Amino acid sequence: MLFRSKVAENETRLLIQPGYRWRVVDGMLTNFHLPSSTLLALVAAFAGRERTLDAYGLAVREAYRFFSYGDAMLLWRDA
């Protein structure tokens, strides 16, 4: 067996949204998420609200596919 994992039940109150201070991640590969979702909040926290809205506006205009089987985007954190 290459990997072993333990099953655990835990809970978190962490919600990554705009204003969150990233400490480790420099890039993110993700798809286009539903409006008002926590996943979209995570993307906006990483890329910035305006940059995220711009990307989504372009995706809508260019008829990108959303959800799990849609198009993806690669984001890099500003230096």
C-alpha positions in Angstrom: 0.0 0.0 0.0 1.4 3.4 -1.0 -0.6 5.6 1.2 -2.2 5.0 4.6 -4.8 7.3 6.0 -6.7 7.6 9.2 -10.4 8.4 9.2 -11.2 11.2 11.5 -14.1 13.4 12.3 -13.3 17.0 12.9 -14.9 20.3 12.6 -13.7 23.7 11.5 -15.1 27.2 11.7 -12.6 28.5 9.1 -14.2 30.1 6.1 -11.7 31.3 3.5 -13.2 34.5 2.0 -11.9 37.9 0.8 -9.7 39.3 3.6 -8.1 35.9 4.4 -4.3 36.2 4.7 -2.7 33.4 2.6 0.5 32.1 4.0 1.6 29.2 1.9 -0.2 28.9 -1.4 1.2 30.7 -4.5 -1.0 29.2 -7.2 -4.4 27.6 -7.6 -6.0 25.5 -10.4 -9.7 25.5 -10.1 -12.9 25.4 -12.2 -15.6 28.1 -12.4 -17.8 27.8 -9.3 -21.5 28.7 -8.7 -22.3 32.2 -7.7 -22.6 32.8 -3.9 -20.7 29.5 -3.1 -18.0 29.1 -0.5 -15.7 27.8 -3.3 -16.2 31.1 -5.2 -15.4 33.0 -1.9 -12.2 31.0 -1.7 -11.2 32.0 -5.2 -12.0 35.6 -4.5 -9.9 35.5 -1.3 -7.0 34.3 -3.3 -7.3 36.3 -6.5 -9.1 39.4 -5.2 -12.8 40.2 -5.6 -12.4 42.5 -8.7 -10.0 40.1 -10.5 -12.4 37.2 -9.8 -15.4 39.1 -11.1 -13.4 40.1 -14.2 -12.5 36.5 -14.9 -16.1 35.4 -14.4 -17.3 38.1 -16.7 -15.0 37.0 -19.4 -16.0 33.3 -18.9 -19.7 34.2 -19.3 -19.0 36.3 -22.5 -16.9 33.6 -24.0 -19.4 30.8 -23.1 -17.0 28.9 -20.8 -18.6 25.9 -19.1 -19.1 26.2 -15.3 -19.3 23.5 -12.6 -17.4 20.3 -12.1 -17.1 19.4 -15.8 -16.5 22.9 -17.1 -13.5 24.9 -18.0 -10.7 25.7 -15.5 -8.4 28.6 -14.6 -4.9 28.8 -13.3 -4.4 31.6 -10.8 -1.1 32.9 -9.4 -0.8 35.1 -6.4 0.5 38.6 -6.9 4.1 39.0 -5.8 
